[in-house]
C-alpha cells in the first residue's frame, strides 16, 4: 500500500484484541487478499500465519503461482503481524517491501509465517517466510511498515 493511500486504506489497531482471538478478522479489511483466496490461520503480535492455495487463477506461465500472488500473501500476512504490534488507535501502511523468490510452486498451498524483526515507535519491520507443502522455503519477504499516529494523538 503506497503512503499516499494511507488516509483511505490504513487500518488502526482498535480491533487487535479481536484479531488475536479471531485470526480471520483482519482480512475483512483486506478485500484484495480475500479476492486472491488468502486465508489467515493464526494472528498474534509475535507471529501471523496464513496460506494461499494453488489455483489456475493465481498462476503465471508454466502453471506456477505468480510472484505477485506470493508477494500479496507475504504482504497481507506481514501487515497483520505489524498491525497487531501497533499502539492503540495507530494505523500502518507498507513503505517498503523486498521479496526473494527461491523456487516455484505448481501445486498445493503456500504457507506464510510472519514475525516482527523490529517494533518501534516509527517503523515496524516484519519478515515473512513462504514455504510449500513439503516445508521447503520458496520465498522470503522483508517489509517495513510505518506507524501512523492516531488522530489527535501520539503513537507512544
C-alpha positions as CSV (number, residue, x, y, z in Angstrom):
1,X,0.0,0.0,0.0
2,X,1.5,3.3,-1.0
3,X,1.9,6.0,1.7
4,X,-0.4,8.3,-0.3
5,X,-3.2,5.8,0.2
6,X,-3.0,5.8,4.0
7,X,-5.9,8.1,4.6
8,X,-8.2,5.7,2.8
9,X,-6.8,2.3,3.4
10,X,-4.7,2.1,6.5
11,X,-6.0,0.2,9.4
12,X,-5.9,1.0,13.1
13,X,-5.2,-1.3,16.0
14,X,-8.6,-0.8,17.7
15,X,-9.6,-4.3,17.0
16,X,-6.3,-6.0,17.6
17,X,-7.7,-7.9,20.6
18,X,-10.4,-9.3,18.3
19,X,-7.8,-10.3,15.7
20,X,-5.8,-12.3,18.3
21,X,-9.0,-14.2,19.2
22,X,-10.3,-14.5,15.6
23,X,-7.4,-14.7,13.1
24,X,-9.8,-14.1,10.1
25,X,-10.9,-10.7,11.4
26,X,-8.1,-8.6,9.8
27,X,-8.9,-10.0,6.4
28,X,-12.2,-8.2,6.5
29,X,-10.3,-5.0,5.9
30,X,-8.3,-6.6,3.0
31,X,-10.6,-7.3,0.1
32,X,-7.7,-7.9,-2.3
33,X,-6.3,-10.6,0.0
34,X,-9.8,-12.2,0.2
35,X,-10.2,-12.0,-3.6
36,X,-7.0,-13.9,-4.0
37,X,-8.1,-16.6,-1.6
38,X,-5.6,-15.8,1.1
39,X,-6.5,-17.4,4.4
40,X,-5.3,-16.3,7.9
41,X,-4.8,-19.2,10.3
42,X,-3.0,-17.6,13.3
43,X,-2.7,-13.9,14.3
44,X,-0.7,-12.7,17.3
45,X,1.9,-9.9,17.8
46,X,4.8,-12.3,17.7
47,X,3.6,-14.4,14.7
48,X,1.0,-14.4,12.0
49,X,0.3,-17.4,9.7
50,X,-1.6,-17.6,6.5
51,X,-1.8,-19.5,3.3
52,X,-2.7,-19.4,-0.4
53,X,-3.9,-22.4,-2.4
54,X,-2.6,-23.1,-5.9
55,X,-5.3,-22.4,-8.5
56,X,-5.0,-21.6,-12.2
57,X,-6.3,-18.0,-11.4
58,X,-3.1,-17.2,-9.3
59,X,-0.7,-18.7,-11.8
60,X,1.7,-17.5,-14.5
61,X,3.2,-19.3,-17.4
62,X,4.1,-22.9,-16.7
63,X,1.4,-23.3,-14.0
64,X,3.4,-21.9,-11.1
65,X,2.0,-19.4,-8.7
66,X,2.7,-15.8,-9.9
67,X,5.3,-13.9,-7.9
68,X,2.8,-11.1,-7.4
69,X,0.4,-13.5,-5.7
70,X,3.2,-14.7,-3.5
71,X,4.1,-11.1,-2.6
72,X,0.5,-10.3,-1.9
73,X,0.4,-13.3,0.5
74,X,3.5,-12.2,2.3
75,X,2.4,-8.6,2.4
76,X,-1.0,-9.4,3.8
77,X,0.2,-11.8,6.5
78,X,3.1,-9.4,7.3
79,X,0.7,-6.5,7.6
80,X,-1.4,-8.4,10.1
81,X,1.7,-9.1,12.2
82,X,2.6,-5.4,12.1
83,X,-1.0,-4.3,12.8
84,X,-1.0,-6.4,15.9
85,X,2.1,-4.6,17.2
86,X,0.6,-1.1,16.8
87,X,-0.1,1.2,19.7
88,X,-3.8,1.6,20.4
89,X,-5.5,3.7,17.8
90,X,-2.4,3.9,15.5
91,X,-2.5,2.9,11.8
92,X,0.0,1.4,9.5
93,X,1.0,1.3,5.8
94,X,3.7,-0.6,3.9
95,X,6.5,1.8,2.9
96,X,9.0,-0.8,1.6
97,X,8.9,-4.5,0.6
98,X,11.5,-6.8,-0.8
99,X,10.9,-10.4,-1.8
100,X,13.5,-13.1,-2.7
101,X,11.9,-16.0,-4.8
102,X,13.7,-19.3,-4.3
103,X,11.5,-21.8,-6.1
104,X,8.3,-22.1,-8.0
105,X,5.1,-23.7,-6.6
106,X,3.0,-25.7,-9.1
107,X,0.6,-27.4,-6.7
108,X,-0.7,-27.5,-3.1
109,X,-0.5,-24.4,-0.8
110,X,2.0,-21.8,0.0
111,X,2.2,-21.2,3.8
112,X,3.3,-17.8,5.1
113,X,4.7,-17.2,8.6
114,X,5.5,-13.6,9.6
115,X,7.4,-12.4,12.6
116,X,8.5,-8.9,13.7
117,X,12.2,-8.1,13.4
118,X,11.8,-4.6,14.8
119,X,8.9,-2.9,16.5
120,X,9.5,0.8,17.1
121,X,7.5,4.0,17.5
122,X,8.0,5.0,13.9
123,X,8.6,1.7,11.9
124,X,7.8,-1.9,12.2
125,X,9.9,-4.4,10.2
126,X,8.4,-7.8,9.5
127,X,10.0,-10.9,7.9
128,X,7.7,-13.4,6.2
129,X,8.9,-16.9,5.2
130,X,6.9,-18.6,2.4
131,X,7.0,-22.4,2.3
132,X,5.4,-25.1,0.2
133,X,3.6,-28.2,1.5
134,X,7.0,-30.0,1.8
135,X,8.2,-27.2,4.1
136,X,10.7,-26.0,1.5
137,X,11.5,-22.3,1.6
138,X,10.0,-20.8,-1.6
139,X,10.4,-17.2,-0.8
140,X,11.2,-14.6,1.9
141,X,9.8,-11.1,2.2
142,X,11.0,-8.3,4.4
143,X,8.7,-5.3,4.7
144,X,8.8,-2.1,6.5
145,X,5.5,-0.6,7.9
146,X,5.3,3.0,9.0
147,X,3.4,3.6,12.3
148,X,0.8,6.3,11.7
149,X,-0.2,8.4,14.7
150,X,-3.7,8.0,16.0
151,X,-5.9,11.0,15.0
152,X,-5.3,13.7,17.6
153,X,-2.6,11.8,19.5
154,X,0.8,10.3,19.6
155,X,1.7,6.7,18.8
156,X,3.6,6.0,22.0
